[in-house]
Amino acid sequence: MAVTEGGGARLKKPSWNDPRLLVGVLLVLASTAGVVSLVAAADRTIEAFAASEPIAVGEKLTPEKLHRVNVRLGDVEGNYLTPEAGLSQGLVAIQRIGKDQLLPRESFGQPDALARKPVAVTVDEALPPQAVAGSRVDVWVALPDNRNGFSEPSLLLRGAEIAQLTPGSNALGAQRSTVVMVLVPDGQMPKLLGAQANKARISVVWNPGGSGQ
């Protein structure tokens, strides 16, 4: 520090050889580089698979059912199916995927990983508009009795997920029934198949709570 004739202190201009100045410059450069890297990472897009059409539980995953989209996934990139990673052979959906949705890896597996399997249930009564693929319904059955009628209905499946709906028809071709594909756990399968084999009357009721079995 230089001293003037009047006794006051005069600051010395910093020199490029001053270690403190060099350290400050390096810190600024490092901070700037870090910000640029973060912005670049946040702005990075990748190609991921999305469903070209709804994919029902148990349905096999094929390239024809997919299209590619550019998305920003960041740290969760590894949780989704991407063209870069490729598709494993024989994958089936274990959770329903809607049209244009990305494909989470946990929603697909080998067929033996399916804990629920679709069973066709034909119902004659009209279904509410809320009963669509992906919604939940209760399945009630009434077994035949000894008087050519049916016994009191009992709840067989609570909150079963609908995999698919298909309009049915009677012998004359007029639409009267609906084929509802419901996802049934293996443990409940014998009861439902037994009811169908015994020609029980099966009714499907929309479950707004969506609770499972």
VOMAR-738860 format. One record per residue (C-alpha): residue number from 1; residue in one letter; chain; x, y, z. Coordinates in steps of 0.2 Angstrom, whole numbers, plus 2048, in hexadecimal, padded with zeros to 3 digits. Layout:
N
ZABA / NUM / a / A / X / Y / Z
...
This chain:
213
ZABA / 1 / m / A / 800 / 800 / 800
ZABA / 2 / a / A / 807 / 811 / 7FB
ZABA / 3 / v / A / 807 / 820 / 807
ZABA / 4 / t / A / 804 / 831 / 800
ZABA / 5 / e / A / 80D / 841 / 806
ZABA / 6 / g / A / 7FD / 846 / 810
ZABA / 7 / g / A / 7FE / 836 / 81A
ZABA / 8 / g / A / 7EF / 82E / 811
ZABA / 9 / a / A / 7EF / 81C / 80A
ZABA / 10 / r / A / 7EE / 819 / 7F8
ZABA / 11 / l / A / 7E8 / 808 / 7F1
ZABA / 12 / k / A / 7F3 / 7FF / 7E6
ZABA / 13 / k / A / 7EC / 7FA / 7D5
ZABA / 14 / p / A / 7EA / 7E7 / 7D5
ZABA / 15 / s / A / 7F6 / 7DE / 7CA
ZABA / 16 / w / A / 7F2 / 7CE / 7BF
ZABA / 17 / n / A / 800 / 7C6 / 7C9
ZABA / 18 / d / A / 7F6 / 7C8 / 7D9
ZABA / 19 / p / A / 7F1 / 7B7 / 7DE
ZABA / 20 / r / A / 7E1 / 7BD / 7E6
ZABA / 21 / l / A / 7DB / 7C5 / 7D5
ZABA / 22 / l / A / 7DF / 7B4 / 7CC
ZABA / 23 / v / A / 7D5 / 7AA / 7D9
ZABA / 24 / g / A / 7C6 / 7B6 / 7D7
ZABA / 25 / v / A / 7C7 / 7B5 / 7C4
ZABA / 26 / l / A / 7C7 / 7A2 / 7C5
ZABA / 27 / l / A / 7B9 / 7A1 / 7D1
ZABA / 28 / v / A / 7AE / 7AC / 7C6
ZABA / 29 / l / A / 7B3 / 7A1 / 7B7
ZABA / 30 / a / A / 7AE / 791 / 7C0
ZABA / 31 / s / A / 79E / 798 / 7C6
ZABA / 32 / t / A / 799 / 79D / 7B4
ZABA / 33 / a / A / 79E / 78C / 7AD
ZABA / 34 / g / A / 793 / 784 / 7BA
ZABA / 35 / v / A / 784 / 78E / 7B6
ZABA / 36 / v / A / 786 / 78B / 7A4
ZABA / 37 / s / A / 788 / 778 / 7A7
ZABA / 38 / l / A / 778 / 778 / 7B1
ZABA / 39 / v / A / 76E / 782 / 7A4
ZABA / 40 / a / A / 774 / 776 / 796
ZABA / 41 / a / A / 770 / 767 / 7A0
ZABA / 42 / a / A / 75E / 76E / 7A4
ZABA / 43 / d / A / 75C / 772 / 792
ZABA / 44 / r / A / 761 / 761 / 78B
ZABA / 45 / t / A / 754 / 757 / 782
ZABA / 46 / i / A / 754 / 745 / 77E
ZABA / 47 / e / A / 749 / 739 / 774
ZABA / 48 / a / A / 73D / 72E / 77E
ZABA / 49 / f / A / 72F / 722 / 779
ZABA / 50 / a / A / 71D / 727 / 77B
ZABA / 51 / a / A / 70E / 71C / 778
ZABA / 52 / s / A / 706 / 71F / 767
ZABA / 53 / e / A / 6F6 / 717 / 76D
ZABA / 54 / p / A / 6F0 / 711 / 77F
ZABA / 55 / i / A / 6F9 / 702 / 784
ZABA / 56 / a / A / 6EF / 6F6 / 790
ZABA / 57 / v / A / 6F6 / 6EB / 79E
ZABA / 58 / g / A / 6FC / 6DB / 796
ZABA / 59 / e / A / 6FF / 6E2 / 785
ZABA / 60 / k / A / 70F / 6DF / 77D
ZABA / 61 / l / A / 71A / 6EE / 779
ZABA / 62 / t / A / 71F / 6F0 / 767
ZABA / 63 / p / A / 727 / 6FE / 75D
ZABA / 64 / e / A / 717 / 700 / 753
ZABA / 65 / k / A / 70E / 707 / 763
ZABA / 66 / l / A / 71B / 714 / 767
ZABA / 67 / h / A / 721 / 725 / 760
ZABA / 68 / r / A / 730 / 72F / 765
ZABA / 69 / v / A / 72F / 740 / 76E
ZABA / 70 / n / A / 73D / 74C / 773
ZABA / 71 / v / A / 73C / 750 / 786
ZABA / 72 / r / A / 746 / 757 / 795
ZABA / 73 / l / A / 747 / 749 / 7A2
ZABA / 74 / g / A / 757 / 74E / 7AB
ZABA / 75 / d / A / 75B / 743 / 7BA
ZABA / 76 / v / A / 74C / 737 / 7B7
ZABA / 77 / e / A / 751 / 732 / 7A5
ZABA / 78 / g / A / 756 / 721 / 7AA
ZABA / 79 / n / A / 744 / 71E / 7B0
ZABA / 80 / y / A / 73C / 71E / 79F
ZABA / 81 / l / A / 73E / 713 / 78F
ZABA / 82 / t / A / 748 / 71C / 782
ZABA / 83 / p / A / 74E / 718 / 770
ZABA / 84 / e / A / 760 / 71A / 776
ZABA / 85 / a / A / 75E / 70C / 783
ZABA / 86 / g / A / 753 / 701 / 777
ZABA / 87 / l / A / 745 / 6F6 / 77B
ZABA / 88 / s / A / 747 / 6E5 / 783
ZABA / 89 / q / A / 73E / 6D6 / 77A
ZABA / 90 / g / A / 72D / 6D0 / 781
ZABA / 91 / l / A / 729 / 6DE / 78C
ZABA / 92 / v / A / 716 / 6E0 / 791
ZABA / 93 / a / A / 70D / 6EE / 79A
ZABA / 94 / i / A / 70A / 6EB / 7AC
ZABA / 95 / q / A / 702 / 6FC / 7AE
ZABA / 96 / r / A / 6F7 / 705 / 7A2
ZABA / 97 / i / A / 6FF / 712 / 797
ZABA / 98 / g / A / 6F4 / 720 / 78F
ZABA / 99 / k / A / 6F7 / 727 / 77D
ZABA / 100 / d / A / 706 / 733 / 77C
ZABA / 101 / q / A / 70C / 72F / 78D
ZABA / 102 / l / A / 71E / 72B / 790
ZABA / 103 / l / A / 723 / 719 / 795
ZABA / 104 / p / A / 729 / 716 / 7A6
ZABA / 105 / r / A / 734 / 707 / 7A8
ZABA / 106 / e / A / 72B / 701 / 7B7
ZABA / 107 / s / A / 71B / 700 / 7AD
ZABA / 108 / f / A / 722 / 6F2 / 7A2
ZABA / 109 / g / A / 729 / 6E1 / 7A5
ZABA / 110 / q / A / 729 / 6CF / 7A0
ZABA / 111 / p / A / 718 / 6C5 / 79F
ZABA / 112 / d / A / 71C / 6BB / 7AF
ZABA / 113 / a / A / 71D / 6CC / 7B8
ZABA / 114 / l / A / 70A / 6CF / 7B6
ZABA / 115 / a / A / 701 / 6CE / 7C6
ZABA / 116 / r / A / 6F0 / 6D2 / 7BE
ZABA / 117 / k / A / 6E9 / 6CB / 7AE
ZABA / 118 / p / A / 6DB / 6D1 / 7A3
ZABA / 119 / v / A / 6CB / 6C7 / 7A3
ZABA / 120 / a / A / 6BC / 6CB / 798
ZABA / 121 / v / A / 6AC / 6CE / 7A1
ZABA / 122 / t / A / 69C / 6D1 / 796
ZABA / 123 / v / A / 68F / 6DD / 79E
ZABA / 124 / d / A / 67E / 6E1 / 797
ZABA / 125 / e / A / 67A / 6F1 / 7A1
ZABA / 126 / a / A / 680 / 702 / 79C
ZABA / 127 / l / A / 690 / 708 / 7A3
ZABA / 128 / p / A / 693 / 71A / 7AA
ZABA / 129 / p / A / 69E / 725 / 79F
ZABA / 130 / q / A / 6AB / 725 / 7AD
ZABA / 131 / a / A / 6AE / 712 / 7AA
ZABA / 132 / v / A / 6BC / 713 / 79E
ZABA / 133 / a / A / 6CD / 70B / 79B
ZABA / 134 / g / A / 6D8 / 70E / 7AB
ZABA / 135 / s / A / 6C9 / 711 / 7B7
ZABA / 136 / r / A / 6C4 / 706 / 7C5
ZABA / 137 / v / A / 6B4 / 6FB / 7C6
ZABA / 138 / d / A / 6AC / 6EF / 7D3
ZABA / 139 / v / A / 6A7 / 6DE / 7CC
ZABA / 140 / w / A / 697 / 6D6 / 7D3
ZABA / 141 / v / A / 691 / 6C5 / 7CF
ZABA / 142 / a / A / 680 / 6BC / 7D2
ZABA / 143 / l / A / 681 / 6A9 / 7D0
ZABA / 144 / p / A / 672 / 6A0 / 7C9
ZABA / 145 / d / A / 665 / 699 / 7D6
ZABA / 146 / n / A / 659 / 68A / 7D6
ZABA / 147 / r / A / 64B / 695 / 7D0
ZABA / 148 / n / A / 652 / 699 / 7BF
ZABA / 149 / g / A / 657 / 6AA / 7C6
ZABA / 150 / f / A / 666 / 6B1 / 7CF
ZABA / 151 / s / A / 66C / 6B2 / 7E0
ZABA / 152 / e / A / 670 / 6C3 / 7E9
ZABA / 153 / p / A / 67F / 6CB / 7E1
ZABA / 154 / s / A / 690 / 6CB / 7EA
ZABA / 155 / l / A / 69F / 6D5 / 7E8
ZABA / 156 / l / A / 6AD / 6CB / 7E0
ZABA / 157 / l / A / 6BA / 6D8 / 7DB
ZABA / 158 / r / A / 6BC / 6EA / 7E2
ZABA / 159 / g / A / 6C4 / 6F7 / 7D8
ZABA / 160 / a / A / 6C9 / 6ED / 7CA
ZABA / 161 / e / A / 6D2 / 6F7 / 7BC
ZABA / 162 / i / A / 6CA / 6F7 / 7AB
ZABA / 163 / a / A / 6D7 / 6F3 / 79D
ZABA / 164 / q / A / 6CB / 6F5 / 78E
ZABA / 165 / l / A / 6B9 / 6F7 / 789
ZABA / 166 / t / A / 6B2 / 6EF / 779
ZABA / 167 / p / A / 6A0 / 6F1 / 773
ZABA / 168 / g / A / 697 / 6E1 / 772
ZABA / 169 / s / A / 687 / 6DC / 768
ZABA / 170 / n / A / 679 / 6CF / 769
ZABA / 171 / a / A / 675 / 6C2 / 75C
ZABA / 172 / l / A / 66C / 6CE / 751
ZABA / 173 / g / A / 67B / 6DA / 751
ZABA / 174 / a / A / 673 / 6E7 / 75B
ZABA / 175 / q / A / 67F / 6EF / 768
ZABA / 176 / r / A / 679 / 6EA / 779
ZABA / 177 / s / A / 688 / 6E4 / 784
ZABA / 178 / t / A / 699 / 6EA / 788
ZABA / 179 / v / A / 6A8 / 6DF / 78A
ZABA / 180 / v / A / 6B3 / 6E6 / 799
ZABA / 181 / m / A / 6C4 / 6DF / 79A
ZABA / 182 / v / A / 6C8 / 6E0 / 7AD
ZABA / 183 / l / A / 6D9 / 6DD / 7B5
ZABA / 184 / v / A / 6D8 / 6CF / 7C1
ZABA / 185 / p / A / 6E5 / 6CA / 7CE
ZABA / 186 / d / A / 6EA / 6B7 / 7CD
ZABA / 187 / g / A / 6E3 / 6B4 / 7DF
ZABA / 188 / q / A / 6D1 / 6BA / 7D9
ZABA / 189 / m / A / 6D2 / 6B1 / 7C8
ZABA / 190 / p / A / 6C9 / 6A1 / 7CD
ZABA / 191 / k / A / 6BA / 6AA / 7D5
ZABA / 192 / l / A / 6B7 / 6B4 / 7C5
ZABA / 193 / l / A / 6BA / 6A6 / 7B9
ZABA / 194 / g / A / 6AF / 69A / 7C4
ZABA / 195 / a / A / 6A1 / 6A7 / 7C4
ZABA / 196 / q / A / 6A2 / 6A8 / 7B1
ZABA / 197 / a / A / 6A2 / 695 / 7AF
ZABA / 198 / n / A / 692 / 694 / 7BA
ZABA / 199 / k / A / 68A / 6A1 / 7AF
ZABA / 200 / a / A / 689 / 6AE / 7BC
ZABA / 201 / r / A / 682 / 6BF / 7B9
ZABA / 202 / i / A / 690 / 6CB / 7BA
ZABA / 203 / s / A / 68E / 6DE / 7BC
ZABA / 204 / v / A / 69B / 6EB / 7BC
ZABA / 205 / v / A / 699 / 6FB / 7C7
ZABA / 206 / w / A / 6A5 / 70A / 7C5
ZABA / 207 / n / A / 6AF / 70D / 7D5
ZABA / 208 / p / A / 6B2 / 720 / 7D7
ZABA / 209 / g / A / 6BE / 71D / 7E5
ZABA / 210 / g / A / 6C9 / 712 / 7DA
ZABA / 211 / s / A / 6CE / 707 / 7E9
ZABA / 212 / g / A / 6D6 / 6F6 / 7E4
ZABA / 213 / q / A / 6D2 / 6E5 / 7EB
